[in-house]
Amino acid sequence: MTIRSFFVPVLIILCCSCGSKSKKGDKKNEDQKAPENTTAWSYDITHPTNQWTLPKDLKEISGQTWIDKNHLLAIEDLTPHLYLLRLDSDIVVEKTTEFTTGPDKKFDIEDVTRVDNTVYALWSHGTLYKIDDWQNNPQSKEFETGLSKENNTEGLCYDPVSKNLLIACKNESALEDEKSSTRSIFQFDLKGDTLIKDPFMVIHSKDFLKVADEKLQFFPSAIAVHPVTHDIYILSTKETKCMAQFTYSGELKSIQYFDKDLTPQPEGICFSPEGIMYISTEGKHGEKP
């Protein structure tokens, strides 16, 4: 398979291939199970098949979602805009759409995902934006998830198994009596437009011992469910810049570290239906476009 990687001041689309075995960890969540799939998939995040430079308006890119074989939809931190990207030999911003207004708010839009004809965008303070008719006449509605800026909600994706959204917290887990290093993944019920109280997955620093031979400080910045295996891929930034692969039931399978020159701040991940992985990274601080 392929990983495609952007670089801008920066976006990387990593196209990877099927193959090698993954190492296992020690974490489980038995509430839901994905259909079994025996296909082995592997991705080498240090050797992207394709790489694109983004325009300067997307230097703070913080997420993207797959639209079709020629397009991704991206967002960046500071403004509530959707950027429709056409993937040619160069990246072309085909359309820019504002999905909400709010001069009283300092936006920190962290991720985006698509469910059929509806797009969802996530604010780091826990607010979720539902954007209908995003291509023509966007109609936006806000939902308060109950999560907050202390949780620092940075990862968002659609889960085809539960048919809900997954929200990854970069900082506080929102769980009582948990260590500050514990991270939570929550489900947002799309039928009821509410956050499911119990976490879908809980990640502890000790979970990485069997794979990395050490406890890791893990800071989720993006999340995606593989379209074929339903494995869950989570990016981490800050101190530990890596990609962790989990089974759908929450067992850690593998971890890869990013090349910090190629991917200085990994912020977004998504897949095509065939399993092509797209990873985006923000630009380096102080780098001019």
Buried (B, 14 or more C-beta within 10 A) or exposed (E): BBBBBBBBBBBBBBBBBEEEEBEEBBBEBEBBEBEEEEEEBBBBBBEBBBBBBBBEBBBBBBBBBBBEEEBBBBBBBBBBBBBBBBBEEEBBBEBEBEBBEEEEEEBBBBBBBBBEEBBBBBBBBBBBBBBEEBBEEBEBEEBEBEBBEEBBBBBBBBBBEBEBBBBBBBBBBBBEEBEEBBBBBBBBEBEEEBBBEEBBBBBBBBBBBEBBEEEBEBBBBBBBBBBBBBBBBBBBBEEBBBBBBBBBBBBBBBBEBBEEEBBBBBBBBBBBEEBBBBBBBBBBEEEEE
